[in-house]
Amino acid sequence: MPDNPLSTDLNHILDHTRDLWDELRGERIFITGGTGFFGCWLLESFLWANQKLDLGARAVVLTRRPDSVKRSLPHLMLDPSIHLHEGDVRNFEFPKGECSHIIHAATESNAKLSDENPVLILDTIIEGTRHTLDFAVHCKARKFLLTSSGAVYGKQPSDLTHIPEDYPGAPDPLDPRSAYGIGKRTAEQLCALYQKHYGVSSTIARCFAFVGPYLPLDIHFAIGNFLRDVMNGGSIVIKGDGTPYRSYLYAADLAIWLCTILLRGTPGRAYNVGSEESISIAEVAKRVVRSVSSNVKIEIQGRKQKNQTLERYVPSTQKAITELNLRQTIDLDQAIQHTVQFLKSKTQEF
């Protein structure tokens, strides 16, 4: 059987989390959203540590389509330490037995769905979080991690270069496009309530923008679209003016941060998760093209307007740095190169 093409990244994750995993020795964990971008990296990391450190741990993964994910991700979902539990996050039947740790990573951030059915997004986030917290109470989970979002802050002021966890802003409740951010704010509030009233020890990861293997290339993530276009040999089209600022953390660093926040984070705390390297969308496109030595053209269709304020979506991660000793260990250029290498190899079975 060919080697896992992520082995270098997985060894990197293990090198930075080795002291954490012993807490899961012999335990059973529960993961929602295990087939998404975050979930796949969490499962890859879990299985790698489970094997290398002989943890004897098990994972129950909630999915609506177990047969489908077995076919699409066989090296993950057919591992004997993984049990697929069929159900919808809003109303799944509770698995029997205890689970020591729960990672609630199920969410739907698709911009198309957000436009077409924001009520479904809001309902899935809120009811899914409440039901998963109910399961945490039922199964006597010791720790609970919620993957939240930087969307909870609402629009980042143009003069605030890096948004901290104590920023008091919020999404506009009268804007239907705020359903995702408001849903995540409510999910965080539910974690706080369940911690106070039921003793569920929860930590929150407010996640920003990322790049890496398993990132969807065909939805609203700009860097994913750029990678898709470059890999297909087509031109990159930026419909806006290219000036909005983003930052991108590589998926291997994301896995390190999420595992650390779950296992070492302070209960009741929220931590921003992302890179502090601010970069314009236009520059992201240039770096993607440069990473594959491509002659792909970049077309910027929008024009910057006079007196236009800058749009930003960039976190301050000082709390994670000072409290949990977390760092960005892989820069954006390396992250893009690693992702391109994976995309080129993904047709191989492993």
Residue, then its C-alpha position, 0 to 999 in steps of 0.5 A: m500500500p502506498d504511503n500516506p501523502l500527508s506523512t510529513d505533515l502528520n509527523h510534524i503535527l505529532d512532533h508538536t503535540r506528542d506530550l498531549w496525546d497520553e490524555l487520550r490513551g485507552e479513551r473513546i472520543f466523539i467527533t461531529g463534522g469528521t468528514g469536513f476539512f477540519g474533521c479530516w485533519l483531526l482524524e488524520s492526526f488522531l489516527w497517526a498518533n494512535q498508531k505511532l504512540d500505541l494509544g489504544a484510543r477509539a473515535v466515534v464519527l457522526t455522519r449522515r452518509p456512512d457508506s459514501v464516506k467509506r468510499s471517499l475516505p477509506h483510509l480514514m473511515l475503514d480504520p478499525s479504531i473508527h466507528l461511524h455513527e449515522g445521524d443528523v447533528r441536530n437530532f442524532e441518536f446518542p451512541k451507547g457508552e461514555c466518550s471522554h472528549i467531544i469535538h464539535a466541528a460540524t458546520e456549514s459555511n457554504a456561501k451559496l447555502s448561506d444566500e439560499n437558506p440562511v434559516l437552515i444554517l442558523d438552525t443547524i448550528i444552534e440545534g446541532t450544538r445544543h444536541t451535541l452538548d446534551f450528548a456531552v452531559h449524557c456521556k459524561a464527557r470531560k472536555f468539549l471543543l467547539t470550532s467557532s469562527g471569526a465571523v462572530y466579530g461581525k465586520q472587522p474595522s478597517d483600522l483594526t489590523h488584527i482582531p482580538e478575542d475581546y473585540p466587542g463587535a457583532p454581526d448585524p442581526l437584521d442582515p440575513r447574511s449574518a446567519y452563520g456568525i450569529g449562529k456561532r455566537t449562539a453556539e458559544q453562548l450555549c457552551a457557556l451555559y452548559q458549562k455553568h449549569y451542567g459542568v461541561s468543560s468547554t473550550i472554543a476555537r474561533c477559526f479564520a482562514f486556512v489552506g491545505p489538503y482537503l480544503p474544498l476548491d469549488i466553494h467560496f474560499a478564494i485561495g481554494n478557487f485560485l488553486r483549482d484554476v491554476m491546477n486546471g491551467g485556466s486564468i484566475v479571475i478576481k471579481g472584486d478589486g483584490t484589496p481585501y486582506r486575509s491571512y491563511l494558516y496551514a492545515a497542519d498548524l490548524a490541527i496542532w492548534l485545535c488539539t492543543i486547545l482541546l487538551r490544554g485550553t482553559p475551560g470557558r475560554a475562546y482562542n482565535v485560530g489563524s495566521e497573523e500574516s495579513i495579505s491582500i487577495a490579489e497578492v494571494a493569487k500571485r503567490v499561488v501562481r508563483s508556487v507552481s511556476s505557472n504562466v496563468k494570468i490573473e484578471i482583477q475585474g473590480r476597481k478600487q473606489k475613491n475613499q474606499t475603506l479596507e476590508r480585513y479578516v485577520p486575527s490577533t492570536q496573542k492569547a494562543i501564543t502567550e497561554l498555550n505557546l502556539r505558533q505558526t510553524i509553516d509559512l504561506d508559501q510552504a503551505i501552498q506548495h504542500t497543498v499543490q503537491f497533495l493535489k497532484s498526488k490525490t489520485q493515488e490510493f493510500 
